[in-house]
């Protein structure tokens, strides 16, 4: 819901989660989406690239697709 989106708050919460566990690719993936939502596409790309280094994400086409969205300066919208 567009009215409920708050990229800045999502980034703040995502950073807290990432600070608690810097190795969790799910957290990195979510934080990347938050950065993109907030318009910080450089950080979104950087974080998504980190997530893709994880074995569980390395073969994920949807995770790679999100990276391409961020490179094109687009936020991820879950279908």
Backbone as JSON Lines, residues from 0, in Angstrom:
{"i":0,"aa":"X","n":[0.86,-1.18,0.0],"ca":[0.0,0.0,0.0],"c":[0.9,1.24,0.0]}
{"i":1,"aa":"X","n":[0.76,2.03,-1.0],"ca":[1.6,3.22,-1.16],"c":[1.51,4.16,0.04]}
{"i":2,"aa":"X","n":[0.37,4.24,0.68],"ca":[0.19,5.14,1.82],"c":[0.95,4.68,3.06]}
{"i":3,"aa":"X","n":[1.33,3.42,3.1],"ca":[2.03,2.87,4.26],"c":[3.54,2.81,4.08]}
{"i":4,"aa":"X","n":[4.02,3.1,2.89],"ca":[5.46,3.01,2.63],"c":[6.21,4.12,3.35]}
{"i":5,"aa":"X","n":[7.28,3.73,4.02],"ca":[8.12,4.7,4.72],"c":[9.57,4.21,4.61]}
{"i":6,"aa":"X","n":[10.2,4.58,3.51],"ca":[11.55,4.1,3.23],"c":[12.57,4.47,4.31]}
{"i":7,"aa":"X","n":[12.47,5.68,4.84],"ca":[13.43,6.09,5.87],"c":[13.3,5.23,7.12]}
{"i":8,"aa":"X","n":[12.08,4.96,7.53],"ca":[11.87,4.11,8.71],"c":[12.32,2.69,8.42]}
{"i":9,"aa":"X","n":[12.04,2.21,7.21],"ca":[12.46,0.86,6.83],"c":[13.98,0.74,6.87]}
{"i":10,"aa":"X","n":[14.69,1.78,6.42],"ca":[16.15,1.76,6.47],"c":[16.63,1.73,7.92]}
{"i":11,"aa":"X","n":[16.03,2.55,8.76],"ca":[16.44,2.58,10.18],"c":[16.25,1.22,10.84]}
{"i":12,"aa":"X","n":[15.11,0.6,10.6],"ca":[14.85,-0.72,11.18],"c":[15.75,-1.79,10.57]}
{"i":13,"aa":"X","n":[15.96,-1.69,9.26],"ca":[16.84,-2.64,8.58],"c":[18.27,-2.55,9.08]}
{"i":14,"aa":"X","n":[18.73,-1.33,9.35],"ca":[20.09,-1.15,9.88],"c":[20.21,-1.79,11.26]}
{"i":15,"aa":"X","n":[19.18,-1.66,12.07],"ca":[19.2,-2.28,13.4],"c":[19.32,-3.8,13.26]}
{"i":16,"aa":"X","n":[18.54,-4.37,12.36],"ca":[18.6,-5.81,12.14],"c":[19.97,-6.22,11.61]}
{"i":17,"aa":"X","n":[20.5,-5.44,10.7],"ca":[21.82,-5.75,10.12],"c":[22.92,-5.62,11.16]}
{"i":18,"aa":"X","n":[22.81,-4.63,12.04],"ca":[23.8,-4.48,13.12],"c":[23.78,-5.69,14.04]}
{"i":19,"aa":"X","n":[22.6,-6.27,14.23],"ca":[22.47,-7.44,15.11],"c":[23.03,-8.71,14.46]}
{"i":20,"aa":"X","n":[22.98,-8.78,13.13],"ca":[23.47,-9.97,12.43],"c":[23.95,-9.57,11.05]}
{"i":21,"aa":"X","n":[25.23,-9.32,10.94],"ca":[25.8,-8.85,9.68],"c":[26.02,-9.96,8.65]}
{"i":22,"aa":"X","n":[25.69,-11.19,8.98],"ca":[25.89,-12.29,8.04],"c":[24.59,-12.82,7.45]}
{"i":23,"aa":"X","n":[23.46,-12.29,7.86],"ca":[22.16,-12.79,7.42],"c":[21.78,-12.18,6.07]}
{"i":24,"aa":"X","n":[21.8,-13.0,5.03],"ca":[21.51,-12.52,3.69],"c":[20.07,-12.04,3.55]}
{"i":25,"aa":"X","n":[19.14,-12.64,4.29],"ca":[17.75,-12.17,4.25],"c":[17.65,-10.74,4.74]}
{"i":26,"aa":"X","n":[18.38,-10.43,5.8],"ca":[18.4,-9.08,6.34],"c":[19.01,-8.12,5.32]}
{"i":27,"aa":"X","n":[20.11,-8.53,4.69],"ca":[20.75,-7.68,3.68],"c":[19.82,-7.42,2.5]}
{"i":28,"aa":"X","n":[19.12,-8.45,2.07],"ca":[18.18,-8.34,0.96],"c":[17.06,-7.36,1.31]}
{"i":29,"aa":"X","n":[16.55,-7.46,2.52],"ca":[15.48,-6.57,2.96],"c":[15.98,-5.15,3.12]}
{"i":30,"aa":"X","n":[17.18,-4.99,3.67],"ca":[17.76,-3.67,3.82],"c":[18.01,-3.03,2.45]}
{"i":31,"aa":"X","n":[18.43,-3.82,1.48],"ca":[18.62,-3.31,0.13],"c":[17.31,-2.76,-0.42]}
{"i":32,"aa":"X","n":[16.22,-3.49,-0.21],"ca":[14.91,-3.01,-0.67],"c":[14.52,-1.72,0.04]}
{"i":33,"aa":"X","n":[14.84,-1.62,1.32],"ca":[14.54,-0.4,2.08],"c":[15.34,0.78,1.53]}
{"i":34,"aa":"X","n":[16.62,0.57,1.27],"ca":[17.43,1.64,0.7],"c":[16.84,2.11,-0.63]}
{"i":35,"aa":"X","n":[16.45,1.17,-1.47],"ca":[15.87,1.53,-2.76],"c":[14.58,2.32,-2.56]}
{"i":36,"aa":"X","n":[13.75,1.89,-1.63],"ca":[12.51,2.59,-1.35],"c":[12.79,4.03,-0.9]}
{"i":37,"aa":"X","n":[13.88,4.22,-0.15],"ca":[14.25,5.55,0.34],"c":[14.99,6.37,-0.73]}
{"i":38,"aa":"X","n":[15.28,5.75,-1.88],"ca":[15.94,6.46,-2.96],"c":[17.46,6.41,-2.93]}
{"i":39,"aa":"X","n":[18.02,5.6,-2.04],"ca":[19.48,5.46,-1.95],"c":[19.88,4.2,-2.74]}
{"i":40,"aa":"X","n":[19.93,4.36,-4.04],"ca":[20.15,3.2,-4.91],"c":[21.58,2.68,-4.85]}
{"i":41,"aa":"X","n":[22.54,3.54,-4.58],"ca":[23.93,3.08,-4.46],"c":[24.05,2.11,-3.28]}
{"i":42,"aa":"X","n":[23.44,2.44,-2.15],"ca":[23.47,1.54,-0.99],"c":[22.63,0.3,-1.25]}
{"i":43,"aa":"X","n":[21.53,0.45,-1.98],"ca":[20.7,-0.71,-2.31],"c":[21.5,-1.71,-3.14]}
{"i":44,"aa":"X","n":[22.23,-1.22,-4.12],"ca":[23.07,-2.09,-4.96],"c":[24.15,-2.75,-4.11]}
{"i":45,"aa":"X","n":[24.83,-1.96,-3.28],"ca":[25.91,-2.5,-2.46],"c":[25.4,-3.6,-1.53]}
{"i":46,"aa":"X","n":[24.27,-3.35,-0.89],"ca":[23.73,-4.33,0.06],"c":[23.23,-5.58,-0.67]}
{"i":47,"aa":"X","n":[22.6,-5.39,-1.83],"ca":[22.11,-6.55,-2.57],"c":[23.27,-7.39,-3.07]}
{"i":48,"aa":"X","n":[24.35,-6.75,-3.48],"ca":[25.53,-7.49,-3.91],"c":[26.1,-8.31,-2.75]}
{"i":49,"aa":"X","n":[26.07,-7.76,-1.55],"ca":[26.52,-8.51,-0.37],"c":[25.62,-9.72,-0.14]}
{"i":50,"aa":"X","n":[24.32,-9.52,-0.25],"ca":[23.38,-10.63,-0.04],"c":[23.64,-11.74,-1.06]}
{"i":51,"aa":"X","n":[23.96,-11.36,-2.28],"ca":[24.17,-12.35,-3.34],"c":[25.46,-13.15,-3.16]}
{"i":52,"aa":"X","n":[26.31,-12.73,-2.26],"ca":[27.51,-13.52,-1.95],"c":[27.18,-14.74,-1.11]}
{"i":53,"aa":"X","n":[26.01,-14.74,-0.49],"ca":[25.56,-15.86,0.32],"c":[25.12,-16.99,-0.61]}
{"i":54,"aa":"X","n":[25.48,-18.21,-0.27],"ca":[25.14,-19.36,-1.1],"c":[23.66,-19.53,-1.37]}
{"i":55,"aa":"X","n":[22.82,-19.17,-0.41],"ca":[21.37,-19.3,-0.61],"c":[20.83,-18.28,-1.6]}
{"i":56,"aa":"X","n":[21.49,-17.14,-1.71],"ca":[21.02,-16.1,-2.61],"c":[21.75,-16.12,-3.95]}
{"i":57,"aa":"X","n":[22.91,-16.69,-4.0],"ca":[23.73,-16.66,-5.21],"c":[23.0,-17.21,-6.42]}
{"i":58,"aa":"X","n":[22.14,-18.2,-6.21],"ca":[21.41,-18.82,-7.31],"c":[19.98,-18.32,-7.43]}
{"i":59,"aa":"X","n":[19.64,-17.29,-6.7],"ca":[18.28,-16.77,-6.71],"c":[18.08,-15.77,-7.85]}
{"i":60,"aa":"X","n":[17.29,-16.16,-8.83],"ca":[17.01,-15.26,-9.94],"c":[16.26,-14.02,-9.46]}
{"i":61,"aa":"X","n":[15.35,-14.18,-8.53],"ca":[14.59,-13.02,-8.05],"c":[15.51,-12.03,-7.32]}
{"i":62,"aa":"X","n":[16.5,-12.53,-6.58],"ca":[17.46,-11.64,-5.92],"c":[18.3,-10.9,-6.94]}
{"i":63,"aa":"X","n":[18.7,-11.58,-8.01],"ca":[19.46,-10.93,-9.07],"c":[18.59,-9.91,-9.82]}
{"i":64,"aa":"X","n":[17.31,-10.24,-9.99],"ca":[16.39,-9.3,-10.63],"c":[16.24,-8.03,-9.8]}
{"i":65,"aa":"X","n":[16.18,-8.19,-8.48],"ca":[16.09,-7.0,-7.61],"c":[17.35,-6.14,-7.76]}
{"i":66,"aa":"X","n":[18.51,-6.78,-7.84],"ca":[19.74,-6.03,-8.03],"c":[19.66,-5.18,-9.3]}
{"i":67,"aa":"X","n":[19.15,-5.77,-10.36],"ca":[19.02,-5.02,-11.62],"c":[18.05,-3.86,-11.48]}
{"i":68,"aa":"X","n":[16.97,-4.05,-10.73],"ca":[16.04,-2.94,-10.47],"c":[16.77,-1.79,-9.79]}
{"i":69,"aa":"X","n":[17.55,-2.1,-8.76],"ca":[18.26,-1.06,-8.02],"c":[19.28,-0.36,-8.91]}
{"i":70,"aa":"X","n":[19.92,-1.11,-9.78],"ca":[20.89,-0.5,-10.71],"c":[20.19,0.46,-11.67]}
{"i":71,"aa":"X","n":[18.92,0.17,-11.95],"ca":[18.12,1.04,-12.83],"c":[17.38,2.12,-12.06]}
{"i":72,"aa":"X","n":[17.74,2.24,-10.77],"ca":[17.16,3.24,-9.88],"c":[15.64,3.08,-9.74]}
{"i":73,"aa":"X","n":[15.27,1.82,-9.49],"ca":[13.86,1.49,-9.25],"c":[13.74,0.74,-7.94]}
{"i":74,"aa":"X","n":[12.69,1.04,-7.21],"ca":[12.41,0.31,-5.97],"c":[11.74,-1.0,-6.3]}
{"i":75,"aa":"X","n":[11.84,-1.94,-5.39],"ca":[11.21,-3.25,-5.56],"c":[9.78,-3.18,-5.07]}
{"i":76,"aa":"X","n":[8.88,-3.65,-5.88],"ca":[7.47,-3.77,-5.5],"c":[7.09,-5.24,-5.58]}
{"i":77,"aa":"X","n":[6.79,-5.82,-4.44],"ca":[6.46,-7.24,-4.39],"c":[5.16,-7.49,-5.16]}
{"i":78,"aa":"X","n":[5.19,-8.46,-6.06],"ca":[3.97,-8.76,-6.85],"c":[2.86,-9.35,-6.01]}
